[in-house]
Amino acid sequence: MVDKLLNSSRHDLEKRSNNIWVRMHIDITLVICLFLTLLLSLVVLYSASGQHPEMLVNHIMRTGFAFILMIVAAQFKPKFYVKASVFLYIGCLILLILVDRVGEISKGAQRWLNIGFTRIQPSEFLKVVLPLSIAAFLARDNIPPKTSNLIMAFILLIVPVGLILKQPDLGTAVLVGVSGFIVIFCAGLSFWLIGIGILGFVSVLPIIWNYVLHDYQKQRVLTLLNPESDPLGAGYHIIQSKIAIGSGGIFGKGWLDGTQSQLEFLPEPHTDFIFAVLAEEGGMIAFLLLMTIYIAIVSRCAYITYNAKSNFEKTLGASFTFTFVFYIFVNIGMVSGILPVVGVPLPMISYGGTSMVTLGICFGMLMSFHTHKKNLIFRK
């Protein structure tokens, strides 16, 4: 009798605890995984930044702000995002046009807007807004969508991607384009259309190479094929990164003991090449730890997407999940020498503000899809 009462009390307590998180629209499993990623990020970043506590404090503040936005984004119902998508899309286009007209130029690229107290990179917002807008547009139609709606969806994708390419920012343009294309693909894009698209892309590659890519972008591709051809110039980044990763071995050289990062042979160790720092100092063990956390995050996002209640939530959730995986693949591939250097940070690990904020909003929207659905169940 006592055991039955204890089991009943424990069950009621667990149910009440779950209800609290759901009513706060927080997916506690996803939050725990993200928090573990943050802890690992702080450890690696302290070493990669040259043991500067100021950078660590800034990273904590930016990450905290991203977590706050994630919780705020989770409070809005999915219908709110459908209605807001048009205004967000138009607003981002206006910001991209302003970047083209009055944006700040840094390192030969015009990508930022100075708003007084800080600079913003509007193209980063498109990583959220573009798939959101396309998903909301296609959600008005049945699945698979009509051909006319597919054409309109591709127009919605091409316009902002073209403006980003003009900055120029090939890396962000590819990431934004992929995030939007995944929505179209998941909405029911037929394989024959995909085949035609691939053939069309291959046929225009010479035009892209000769008239779209800038000289430094062409050099990155050529350097990827043979980085040793210019070891002190264009190939320096990849060579030093590969040395750092390979020298880590299984157990690594130890925290704060990486020669490539601590002696400043490794370029941009706290942003684009932070994975090389992790691999050098933590070795294969640190790599497997990071991959385990990433797999847990992706699995949770995939679970939320699979159990979503509408086509809008399913297509948008699939885009967010796949884009997160794509970021990981591109960054690790870049620093490992199997992809060109395109300036893509390692998600939730690299030092940065705008990318962290956009990821936080994405995760917040996923939690909204999951927890608002559960609230409907509780109200029944």
C-alpha positions in Angstrom: 0.0 0.0 0.0 2.8 2.4 0.9 4.7 1.5 -2.3 1.6 2.2 -4.4 1.2 5.6 -2.8 4.8 6.5 -3.3 4.7 5.4 -7.0 1.5 7.4 -7.5 3.1 10.5 -5.9 6.2 10.1 -8.0 4.1 9.8 -11.2 2.1 12.9 -10.3 5.2 14.9 -9.5 6.8 14.0 -12.8 3.7 14.9 -14.7 3.4 18.2 -12.9 7.1 18.9 -13.6 6.6 18.2 -17.3 3.5 20.4 -17.4 5.5 23.3 -15.9 8.1 23.2 -18.7 5.4 22.7 -21.4 3.4 25.6 -20.0 6.5 27.7 -20.1 6.9 26.5 -23.7 10.4 25.1 -23.0 11.6 21.8 -24.3 13.9 20.9 -21.5 15.7 18.1 -23.4 16.7 20.6 -26.1 17.7 23.2 -23.6 20.0 20.8 -21.7 21.7 19.8 -24.9 22.3 23.4 -25.9 23.6 24.2 -22.4 26.1 21.4 -22.7 27.3 22.8 -26.0 27.7 26.2 -24.3 29.9 24.7 -21.6 32.1 23.0 -24.1 32.2 26.3 -26.1 33.5 28.2 -23.1 36.3 25.7 -22.5 37.5 25.8 -26.1 37.0 29.5 -26.5 39.1 30.4 -23.5 42.0 28.6 -25.1 41.3 29.8 -28.6 41.1 33.5 -27.5 44.6 33.4 -26.0 43.1 33.1 -22.5 41.4 36.5 -22.6 38.5 36.6 -20.1 37.0 39.6 -21.8 36.1 37.6 -24.9 34.7 34.9 -22.7 32.5 37.4 -20.9 31.3 38.8 -24.2 30.5 35.3 -25.4 28.5 34.5 -22.3 26.5 37.8 -22.7 25.8 37.1 -26.3 24.8 33.5 -25.7 22.6 34.6 -22.8 20.9 37.1 -25.1 20.4 34.3 -27.7 18.9 32.1 -25.0 16.5 34.8 -23.9 15.4 35.3 -27.6 14.9 31.5 -27.8 12.6 31.5 -24.8 10.7 34.6 -26.2 10.4 33.0 -29.7 9.0 29.8 -28.1 6.1 31.8 -26.5 4.5 32.7 -29.9 2.1 30.3 -31.5 3.0 28.9 -35.0 0.1 30.9 -36.5 1.8 34.1 -35.4 4.9 33.3 -37.5 2.8 32.5 -40.5 1.1 36.0 -40.3 4.4 37.8 -39.5 6.4 36.1 -42.4 5.4 38.6 -45.0 6.5 41.6 -43.0 9.8 39.9 -41.9 10.6 39.1 -45.5 10.0 42.6 -46.8 11.9 44.1 -43.8 14.9 41.9 -44.6 14.9 42.9 -48.2 14.8 46.5 -47.2 17.8 46.0 -44.9 19.7 44.2 -47.7 19.1 47.1 -50.1 20.3 49.5 -47.4 23.5 47.4 -47.0 24.0 47.8 -50.7 23.5 51.6 -50.5 25.0 52.7 -47.2 26.5 49.6 -45.6 29.9 49.5 -44.0 32.8 48.0 -46.0 35.2 45.7 -44.2 37.9 43.5 -45.7 36.6 44.2 -49.2 33.0 43.2 -48.5 29.9 45.4 -47.8 27.8 43.3 -45.4 27.1 45.4 -42.3 24.8 48.2 -41.2 26.0 50.5 -38.5 23.1 51.3 -36.2 25.0 53.4 -33.7 25.7 51.1 -30.7 26.6 48.1 -32.8 26.8 46.6 -36.3 24.3 44.1 -37.7 24.6 41.8 -40.7 21.1 41.5 -42.2 22.0 38.5 -44.3 22.2 36.5 -41.2 18.5 37.1 -40.4 17.6 35.5 -43.8 18.8 32.2 -42.4 15.6 32.3 -40.3 13.3 34.6 -42.3 13.7 33.0 -45.8 12.7 29.4 -44.9 10.0 30.9 -42.6 8.5 32.9 -45.5 8.7 30.1 -48.0 7.1 27.6 -45.6 4.3 30.1 -44.8 3.7 30.8 -48.5 3.6 27.1 -49.5 1.4 26.2 -46.4 -1.5 28.0 -48.1 -1.5 25.3 -50.8 -2.0 21.5 -50.6 1.0 19.2 -50.6 2.6 18.9 -53.1 2.1 22.5 -54.2 1.0 23.7 -57.6 3.7 24.5 -60.2 2.8 28.2 -60.1 3.4 28.3 -56.3 6.7 26.5 -56.7 7.9 29.1 -59.2 6.9 31.8 -56.8 8.7 30.1 -54.0 11.9 30.0 -56.1 11.5 33.7 -56.8 11.2 34.4 -53.1 14.5 32.4 -52.7 16.5 33.9 -55.6 15.9 37.6 -54.8 17.6 37.8 -51.3 20.3 35.3 -52.3 21.2 37.5 -55.3 21.4 40.5 -53.0 23.7 38.6 -50.6 25.9 37.5 -53.5 26.3 41.1 -54.5 27.9 42.0 -51.1 29.8 39.6 -51.9 29.2 36.8 -49.3 29.2 33.5 -51.1 29.2 31.4 -47.9 26.1 33.1 -46.4 24.4 33.1 -49.8 24.9 29.3 -50.0 23.6 28.7 -46.5 20.6 30.9 -47.0 19.8 29.3 -50.3 20.1 25.8 -48.9 17.8 26.7 -46.0 15.1 27.9 -48.4 15.5 25.1 -50.9 15.0 22.5 -48.1 11.6 23.9 -47.5 10.6 23.7 -51.1 12.0 20.1 -51.3 10.1 19.0 -48.2 6.9 20.6 -49.5 6.9 18.0 -52.4 9.3 19.0 -55.1 9.3 16.1 -57.6 12.5 14.3 -58.5 12.3 15.1 -62.1 12.3 18.8 -61.3 15.3 18.2 -59.0 17.0 16.5 -61.9 16.3 19.3 -64.3 17.6 21.8 -61.7 20.8 19.8 -61.2 21.4 19.7 -65.0 20.7 23.4 -65.3 23.1 24.2 -62.5 25.9 22.1 -64.0 25.3 23.8 -67.4 25.7 27.3 -66.0 28.8 26.5 -63.9 31.1 28.0 -66.5 29.1 31.3 -66.4 29.2 31.3 -62.6 33.0 30.7 -62.6 33.7 33.4 -65.2 31.1 36.1 -64.3 29.8 35.6 -60.8 32.7 34.4 -58.6 35.2 37.0 -57.6 39.0 36.3 -57.9 39.5 35.6 -54.2 36.6 33.0 -54.4 38.1 31.3 -57.4 41.4 31.2 -55.5 39.8 29.5 -52.6 38.5 26.7 -54.8 41.9 26.3 -56.5 43.7 26.4 -53.1 41.4 23.6 -51.9 42.6 21.3 -54.7 46.3 22.1 -54.0 46.9 24.2 -50.9 50.7 23.4 -51.0 51.0 25.5 -54.2 50.9 28.7 -52.0 51.8 27.6 -48.5 52.5 31.2 -47.2 49.5 32.8 -49.0 46.1 31.4 -50.0 47.0 27.8 -48.8 48.2 28.9 -45.3 44.8 28.6 -43.5 44.1 25.1 -44.7 47.7 23.8 -44.1 47.9 25.2 -40.5 44.4 23.9 -39.7 45.2 20.4 -41.0 48.4 20.3 -39.0 46.5 21.3 -35.8 43.8 18.6 -36.3 46.3 15.9 -37.3 48.6 16.6 -34.4 45.8 16.2 -31.8 45.8 12.4 -32.1 43.4 10.5 -29.9 43.7 12.3 -26.6 45.0 15.7 -27.8 47.9 17.8 -26.5 46.0 19.0 -23.5 43.9 22.1 -22.7 45.9 25.4 -23.3 48.8 23.3 -24.7 48.0 23.4 -28.4 51.1 24.7 -30.3 49.2 25.8 -33.5 46.7 27.9 -31.6 48.7 29.2 -28.6 51.7 30.2 -30.9 49.2 31.9 -33.3 50.0 29.8 -36.3 46.3 29.1 -36.7 44.3 31.9 -38.2 40.9 33.0 -36.7 41.1 30.3 -34.0 38.2 31.7 -32.0 35.7 31.9 -34.9 35.9 29.9 -38.2 38.8 27.6 -37.1 37.8 26.9 -33.5 37.2 23.2 -34.4 41.0 22.9 -35.2 41.7 24.2 -31.6 39.3 21.6 -30.2 40.8 18.8 -32.2 44.4 19.7 -31.4 44.0 20.1 -27.7 41.2 17.5 -27.1 42.0 15.0 -29.9 39.5 12.4 -31.0 37.9 12.3 -27.6 36.9 15.9 -27.7 35.6 15.4 -31.3 33.4 12.5 -30.3 32.1 14.4 -27.3 31.1 17.3 -29.5 29.5 15.0 -32.1 27.5 13.3 -29.4 26.0 16.5 -28.2 25.4 17.6 -31.8 23.6 14.3 -32.6 21.5 14.7 -29.5 20.4 18.2 -30.6 19.7 17.1 -34.2 17.8 14.0 -32.9 15.6 16.2 -30.7 14.9 18.6 -33.5 14.1 15.8 -35.9 11.7 14.3 -33.3 9.9 17.6 -32.9 9.7 18.0 -36.7 8.4 14.5 -37.2 5.6 15.1 -34.6 4.6 18.5 -35.8 0.9 19.0 -36.5 1.0 21.0 -39.8 2.8 21.1 -43.1 4.1 24.6 -42.2 5.7 23.3 -39.0 7.1 20.1 -40.7 8.7 21.9 -43.6 10.1 24.7 -41.5 11.4 22.3 -38.8 13.0 20.1 -41.4 14.8 23.2 -42.9 16.1 24.3 -39.5 17.3 20.8 -38.6 19.0 20.2 -41.9 20.5 23.7 -42.0 22.0 23.1 -38.6 23.6 19.9 -39.8 24.8 21.7 -43.0 26.6 24.3 -40.9 28.4 21.6 -38.9 29.4 19.8 -42.1 30.6 22.9 -43.9 32.7 24.2 -41.0 34.3 20.9 -40.2 34.8 20.2 -43.9 36.3 23.7 -44.3 38.9 23.4 -41.5 39.7 19.8 -42.5 40.6 20.8 -46.1 37.8 19.0 -47.9 35.7 22.2 -48.6 36.8 25.7 -49.6 37.2 28.3 -46.9 33.9 30.2 -46.9 33.8 31.7 -43.4 31.1 29.6 -41.7 31.2 29.4 -37.9 30.9 26.2 -36.0 27.3 26.3 -34.5 27.0 27.1 -30.8 30.8 26.9 -30.4 32.4 29.7 -32.4 32.6 33.2 -31.0 30.0 35.4 -32.6 26.8 37.3 -31.9 24.5 37.3 -35.0 24.9 33.6 -35.8 24.2 32.7 -32.2 21.0 34.9 -32.1 19.7 33.3 -35.3 20.2 29.8 -34.0 18.5 30.7 -30.8 15.4 32.0 -32.6 15.3 28.8 -34.7 15.4 26.6 -31.7 12.8 28.8 -30.0 10.4 28.3 -32.9 11.0 24.6 -32.8 10.1 24.6 -29.1 7.0 26.6 -30.0 5.9 23.9 -32.5 6.3 21.2 -29.9 5.0 22.8 -26.7 1.9 24.6 -28.1 0.9 21.2 -29.6 1.2 19.7 -26.1 -0.9 22.5 -24.6 -3.7 21.6 -26.9 -3.6 18.1 -25.6 -3.7 19.3 -22.0 -6.7 21.5 -22.6 -8.7 18.6 -23.9 
